[in-house]
Amino acid sequence: MDNMNLEAAIEGILFAAGESVSIERLCEVTSRSKAAMRQTLEKMQKKYESDSTRGIKLVRFEDKYQLCTKSEY
């Protein structure tokens, strides 16, 4: 799975979950190391934050991640 597909998989998992998902669970279902997953999630957070055309953001709660609506919406 390349990085774009990994990001799409993470996005799908987080969307379907509807609540925060632990980094361990994301690693388990994508067969990625914790370090690689954390790097991908940080990259995704920056993408969501910098893209003004998106109404969602990726939020970290301790060691869990969740897709949330941006506060301006």
PEMONOR-V519062 format. One record per pair of residues at least 6 apart in sequence whose C-alpha atoms are under 8 Angstrom apart, sorted by the first residue. I is the first residue (numbers start at 0). GAP is how many residues later the second one is. If there is no record, write none. Layout:
I;GAP  I;GAP
This chain:
2;37  5;24  6;33  6;37  8;21  9;16  10;56  13;6  13;7  13;51  13;52  13;53  14;52  17;48  17;49  18;47  18;48  19;41  19;44  19;45  19;46  19;47  20;43  20;44  20;45  21;41  21;42  21;43  22;11  22;14  22;15  22;40  22;41  22;42  23;10  25;11  26;6  26;7  26;10  43;14  44;12  44;13  44;14  47;6  47;8  47;9  47;10  48;8  54;14  54;15  54;18  55;11  55;12  55;13  55;14  56;10  56;11  56;12  56;13  57;7  57;8  57;9  57;10  58;6  58;7  58;8  58;9  59;6
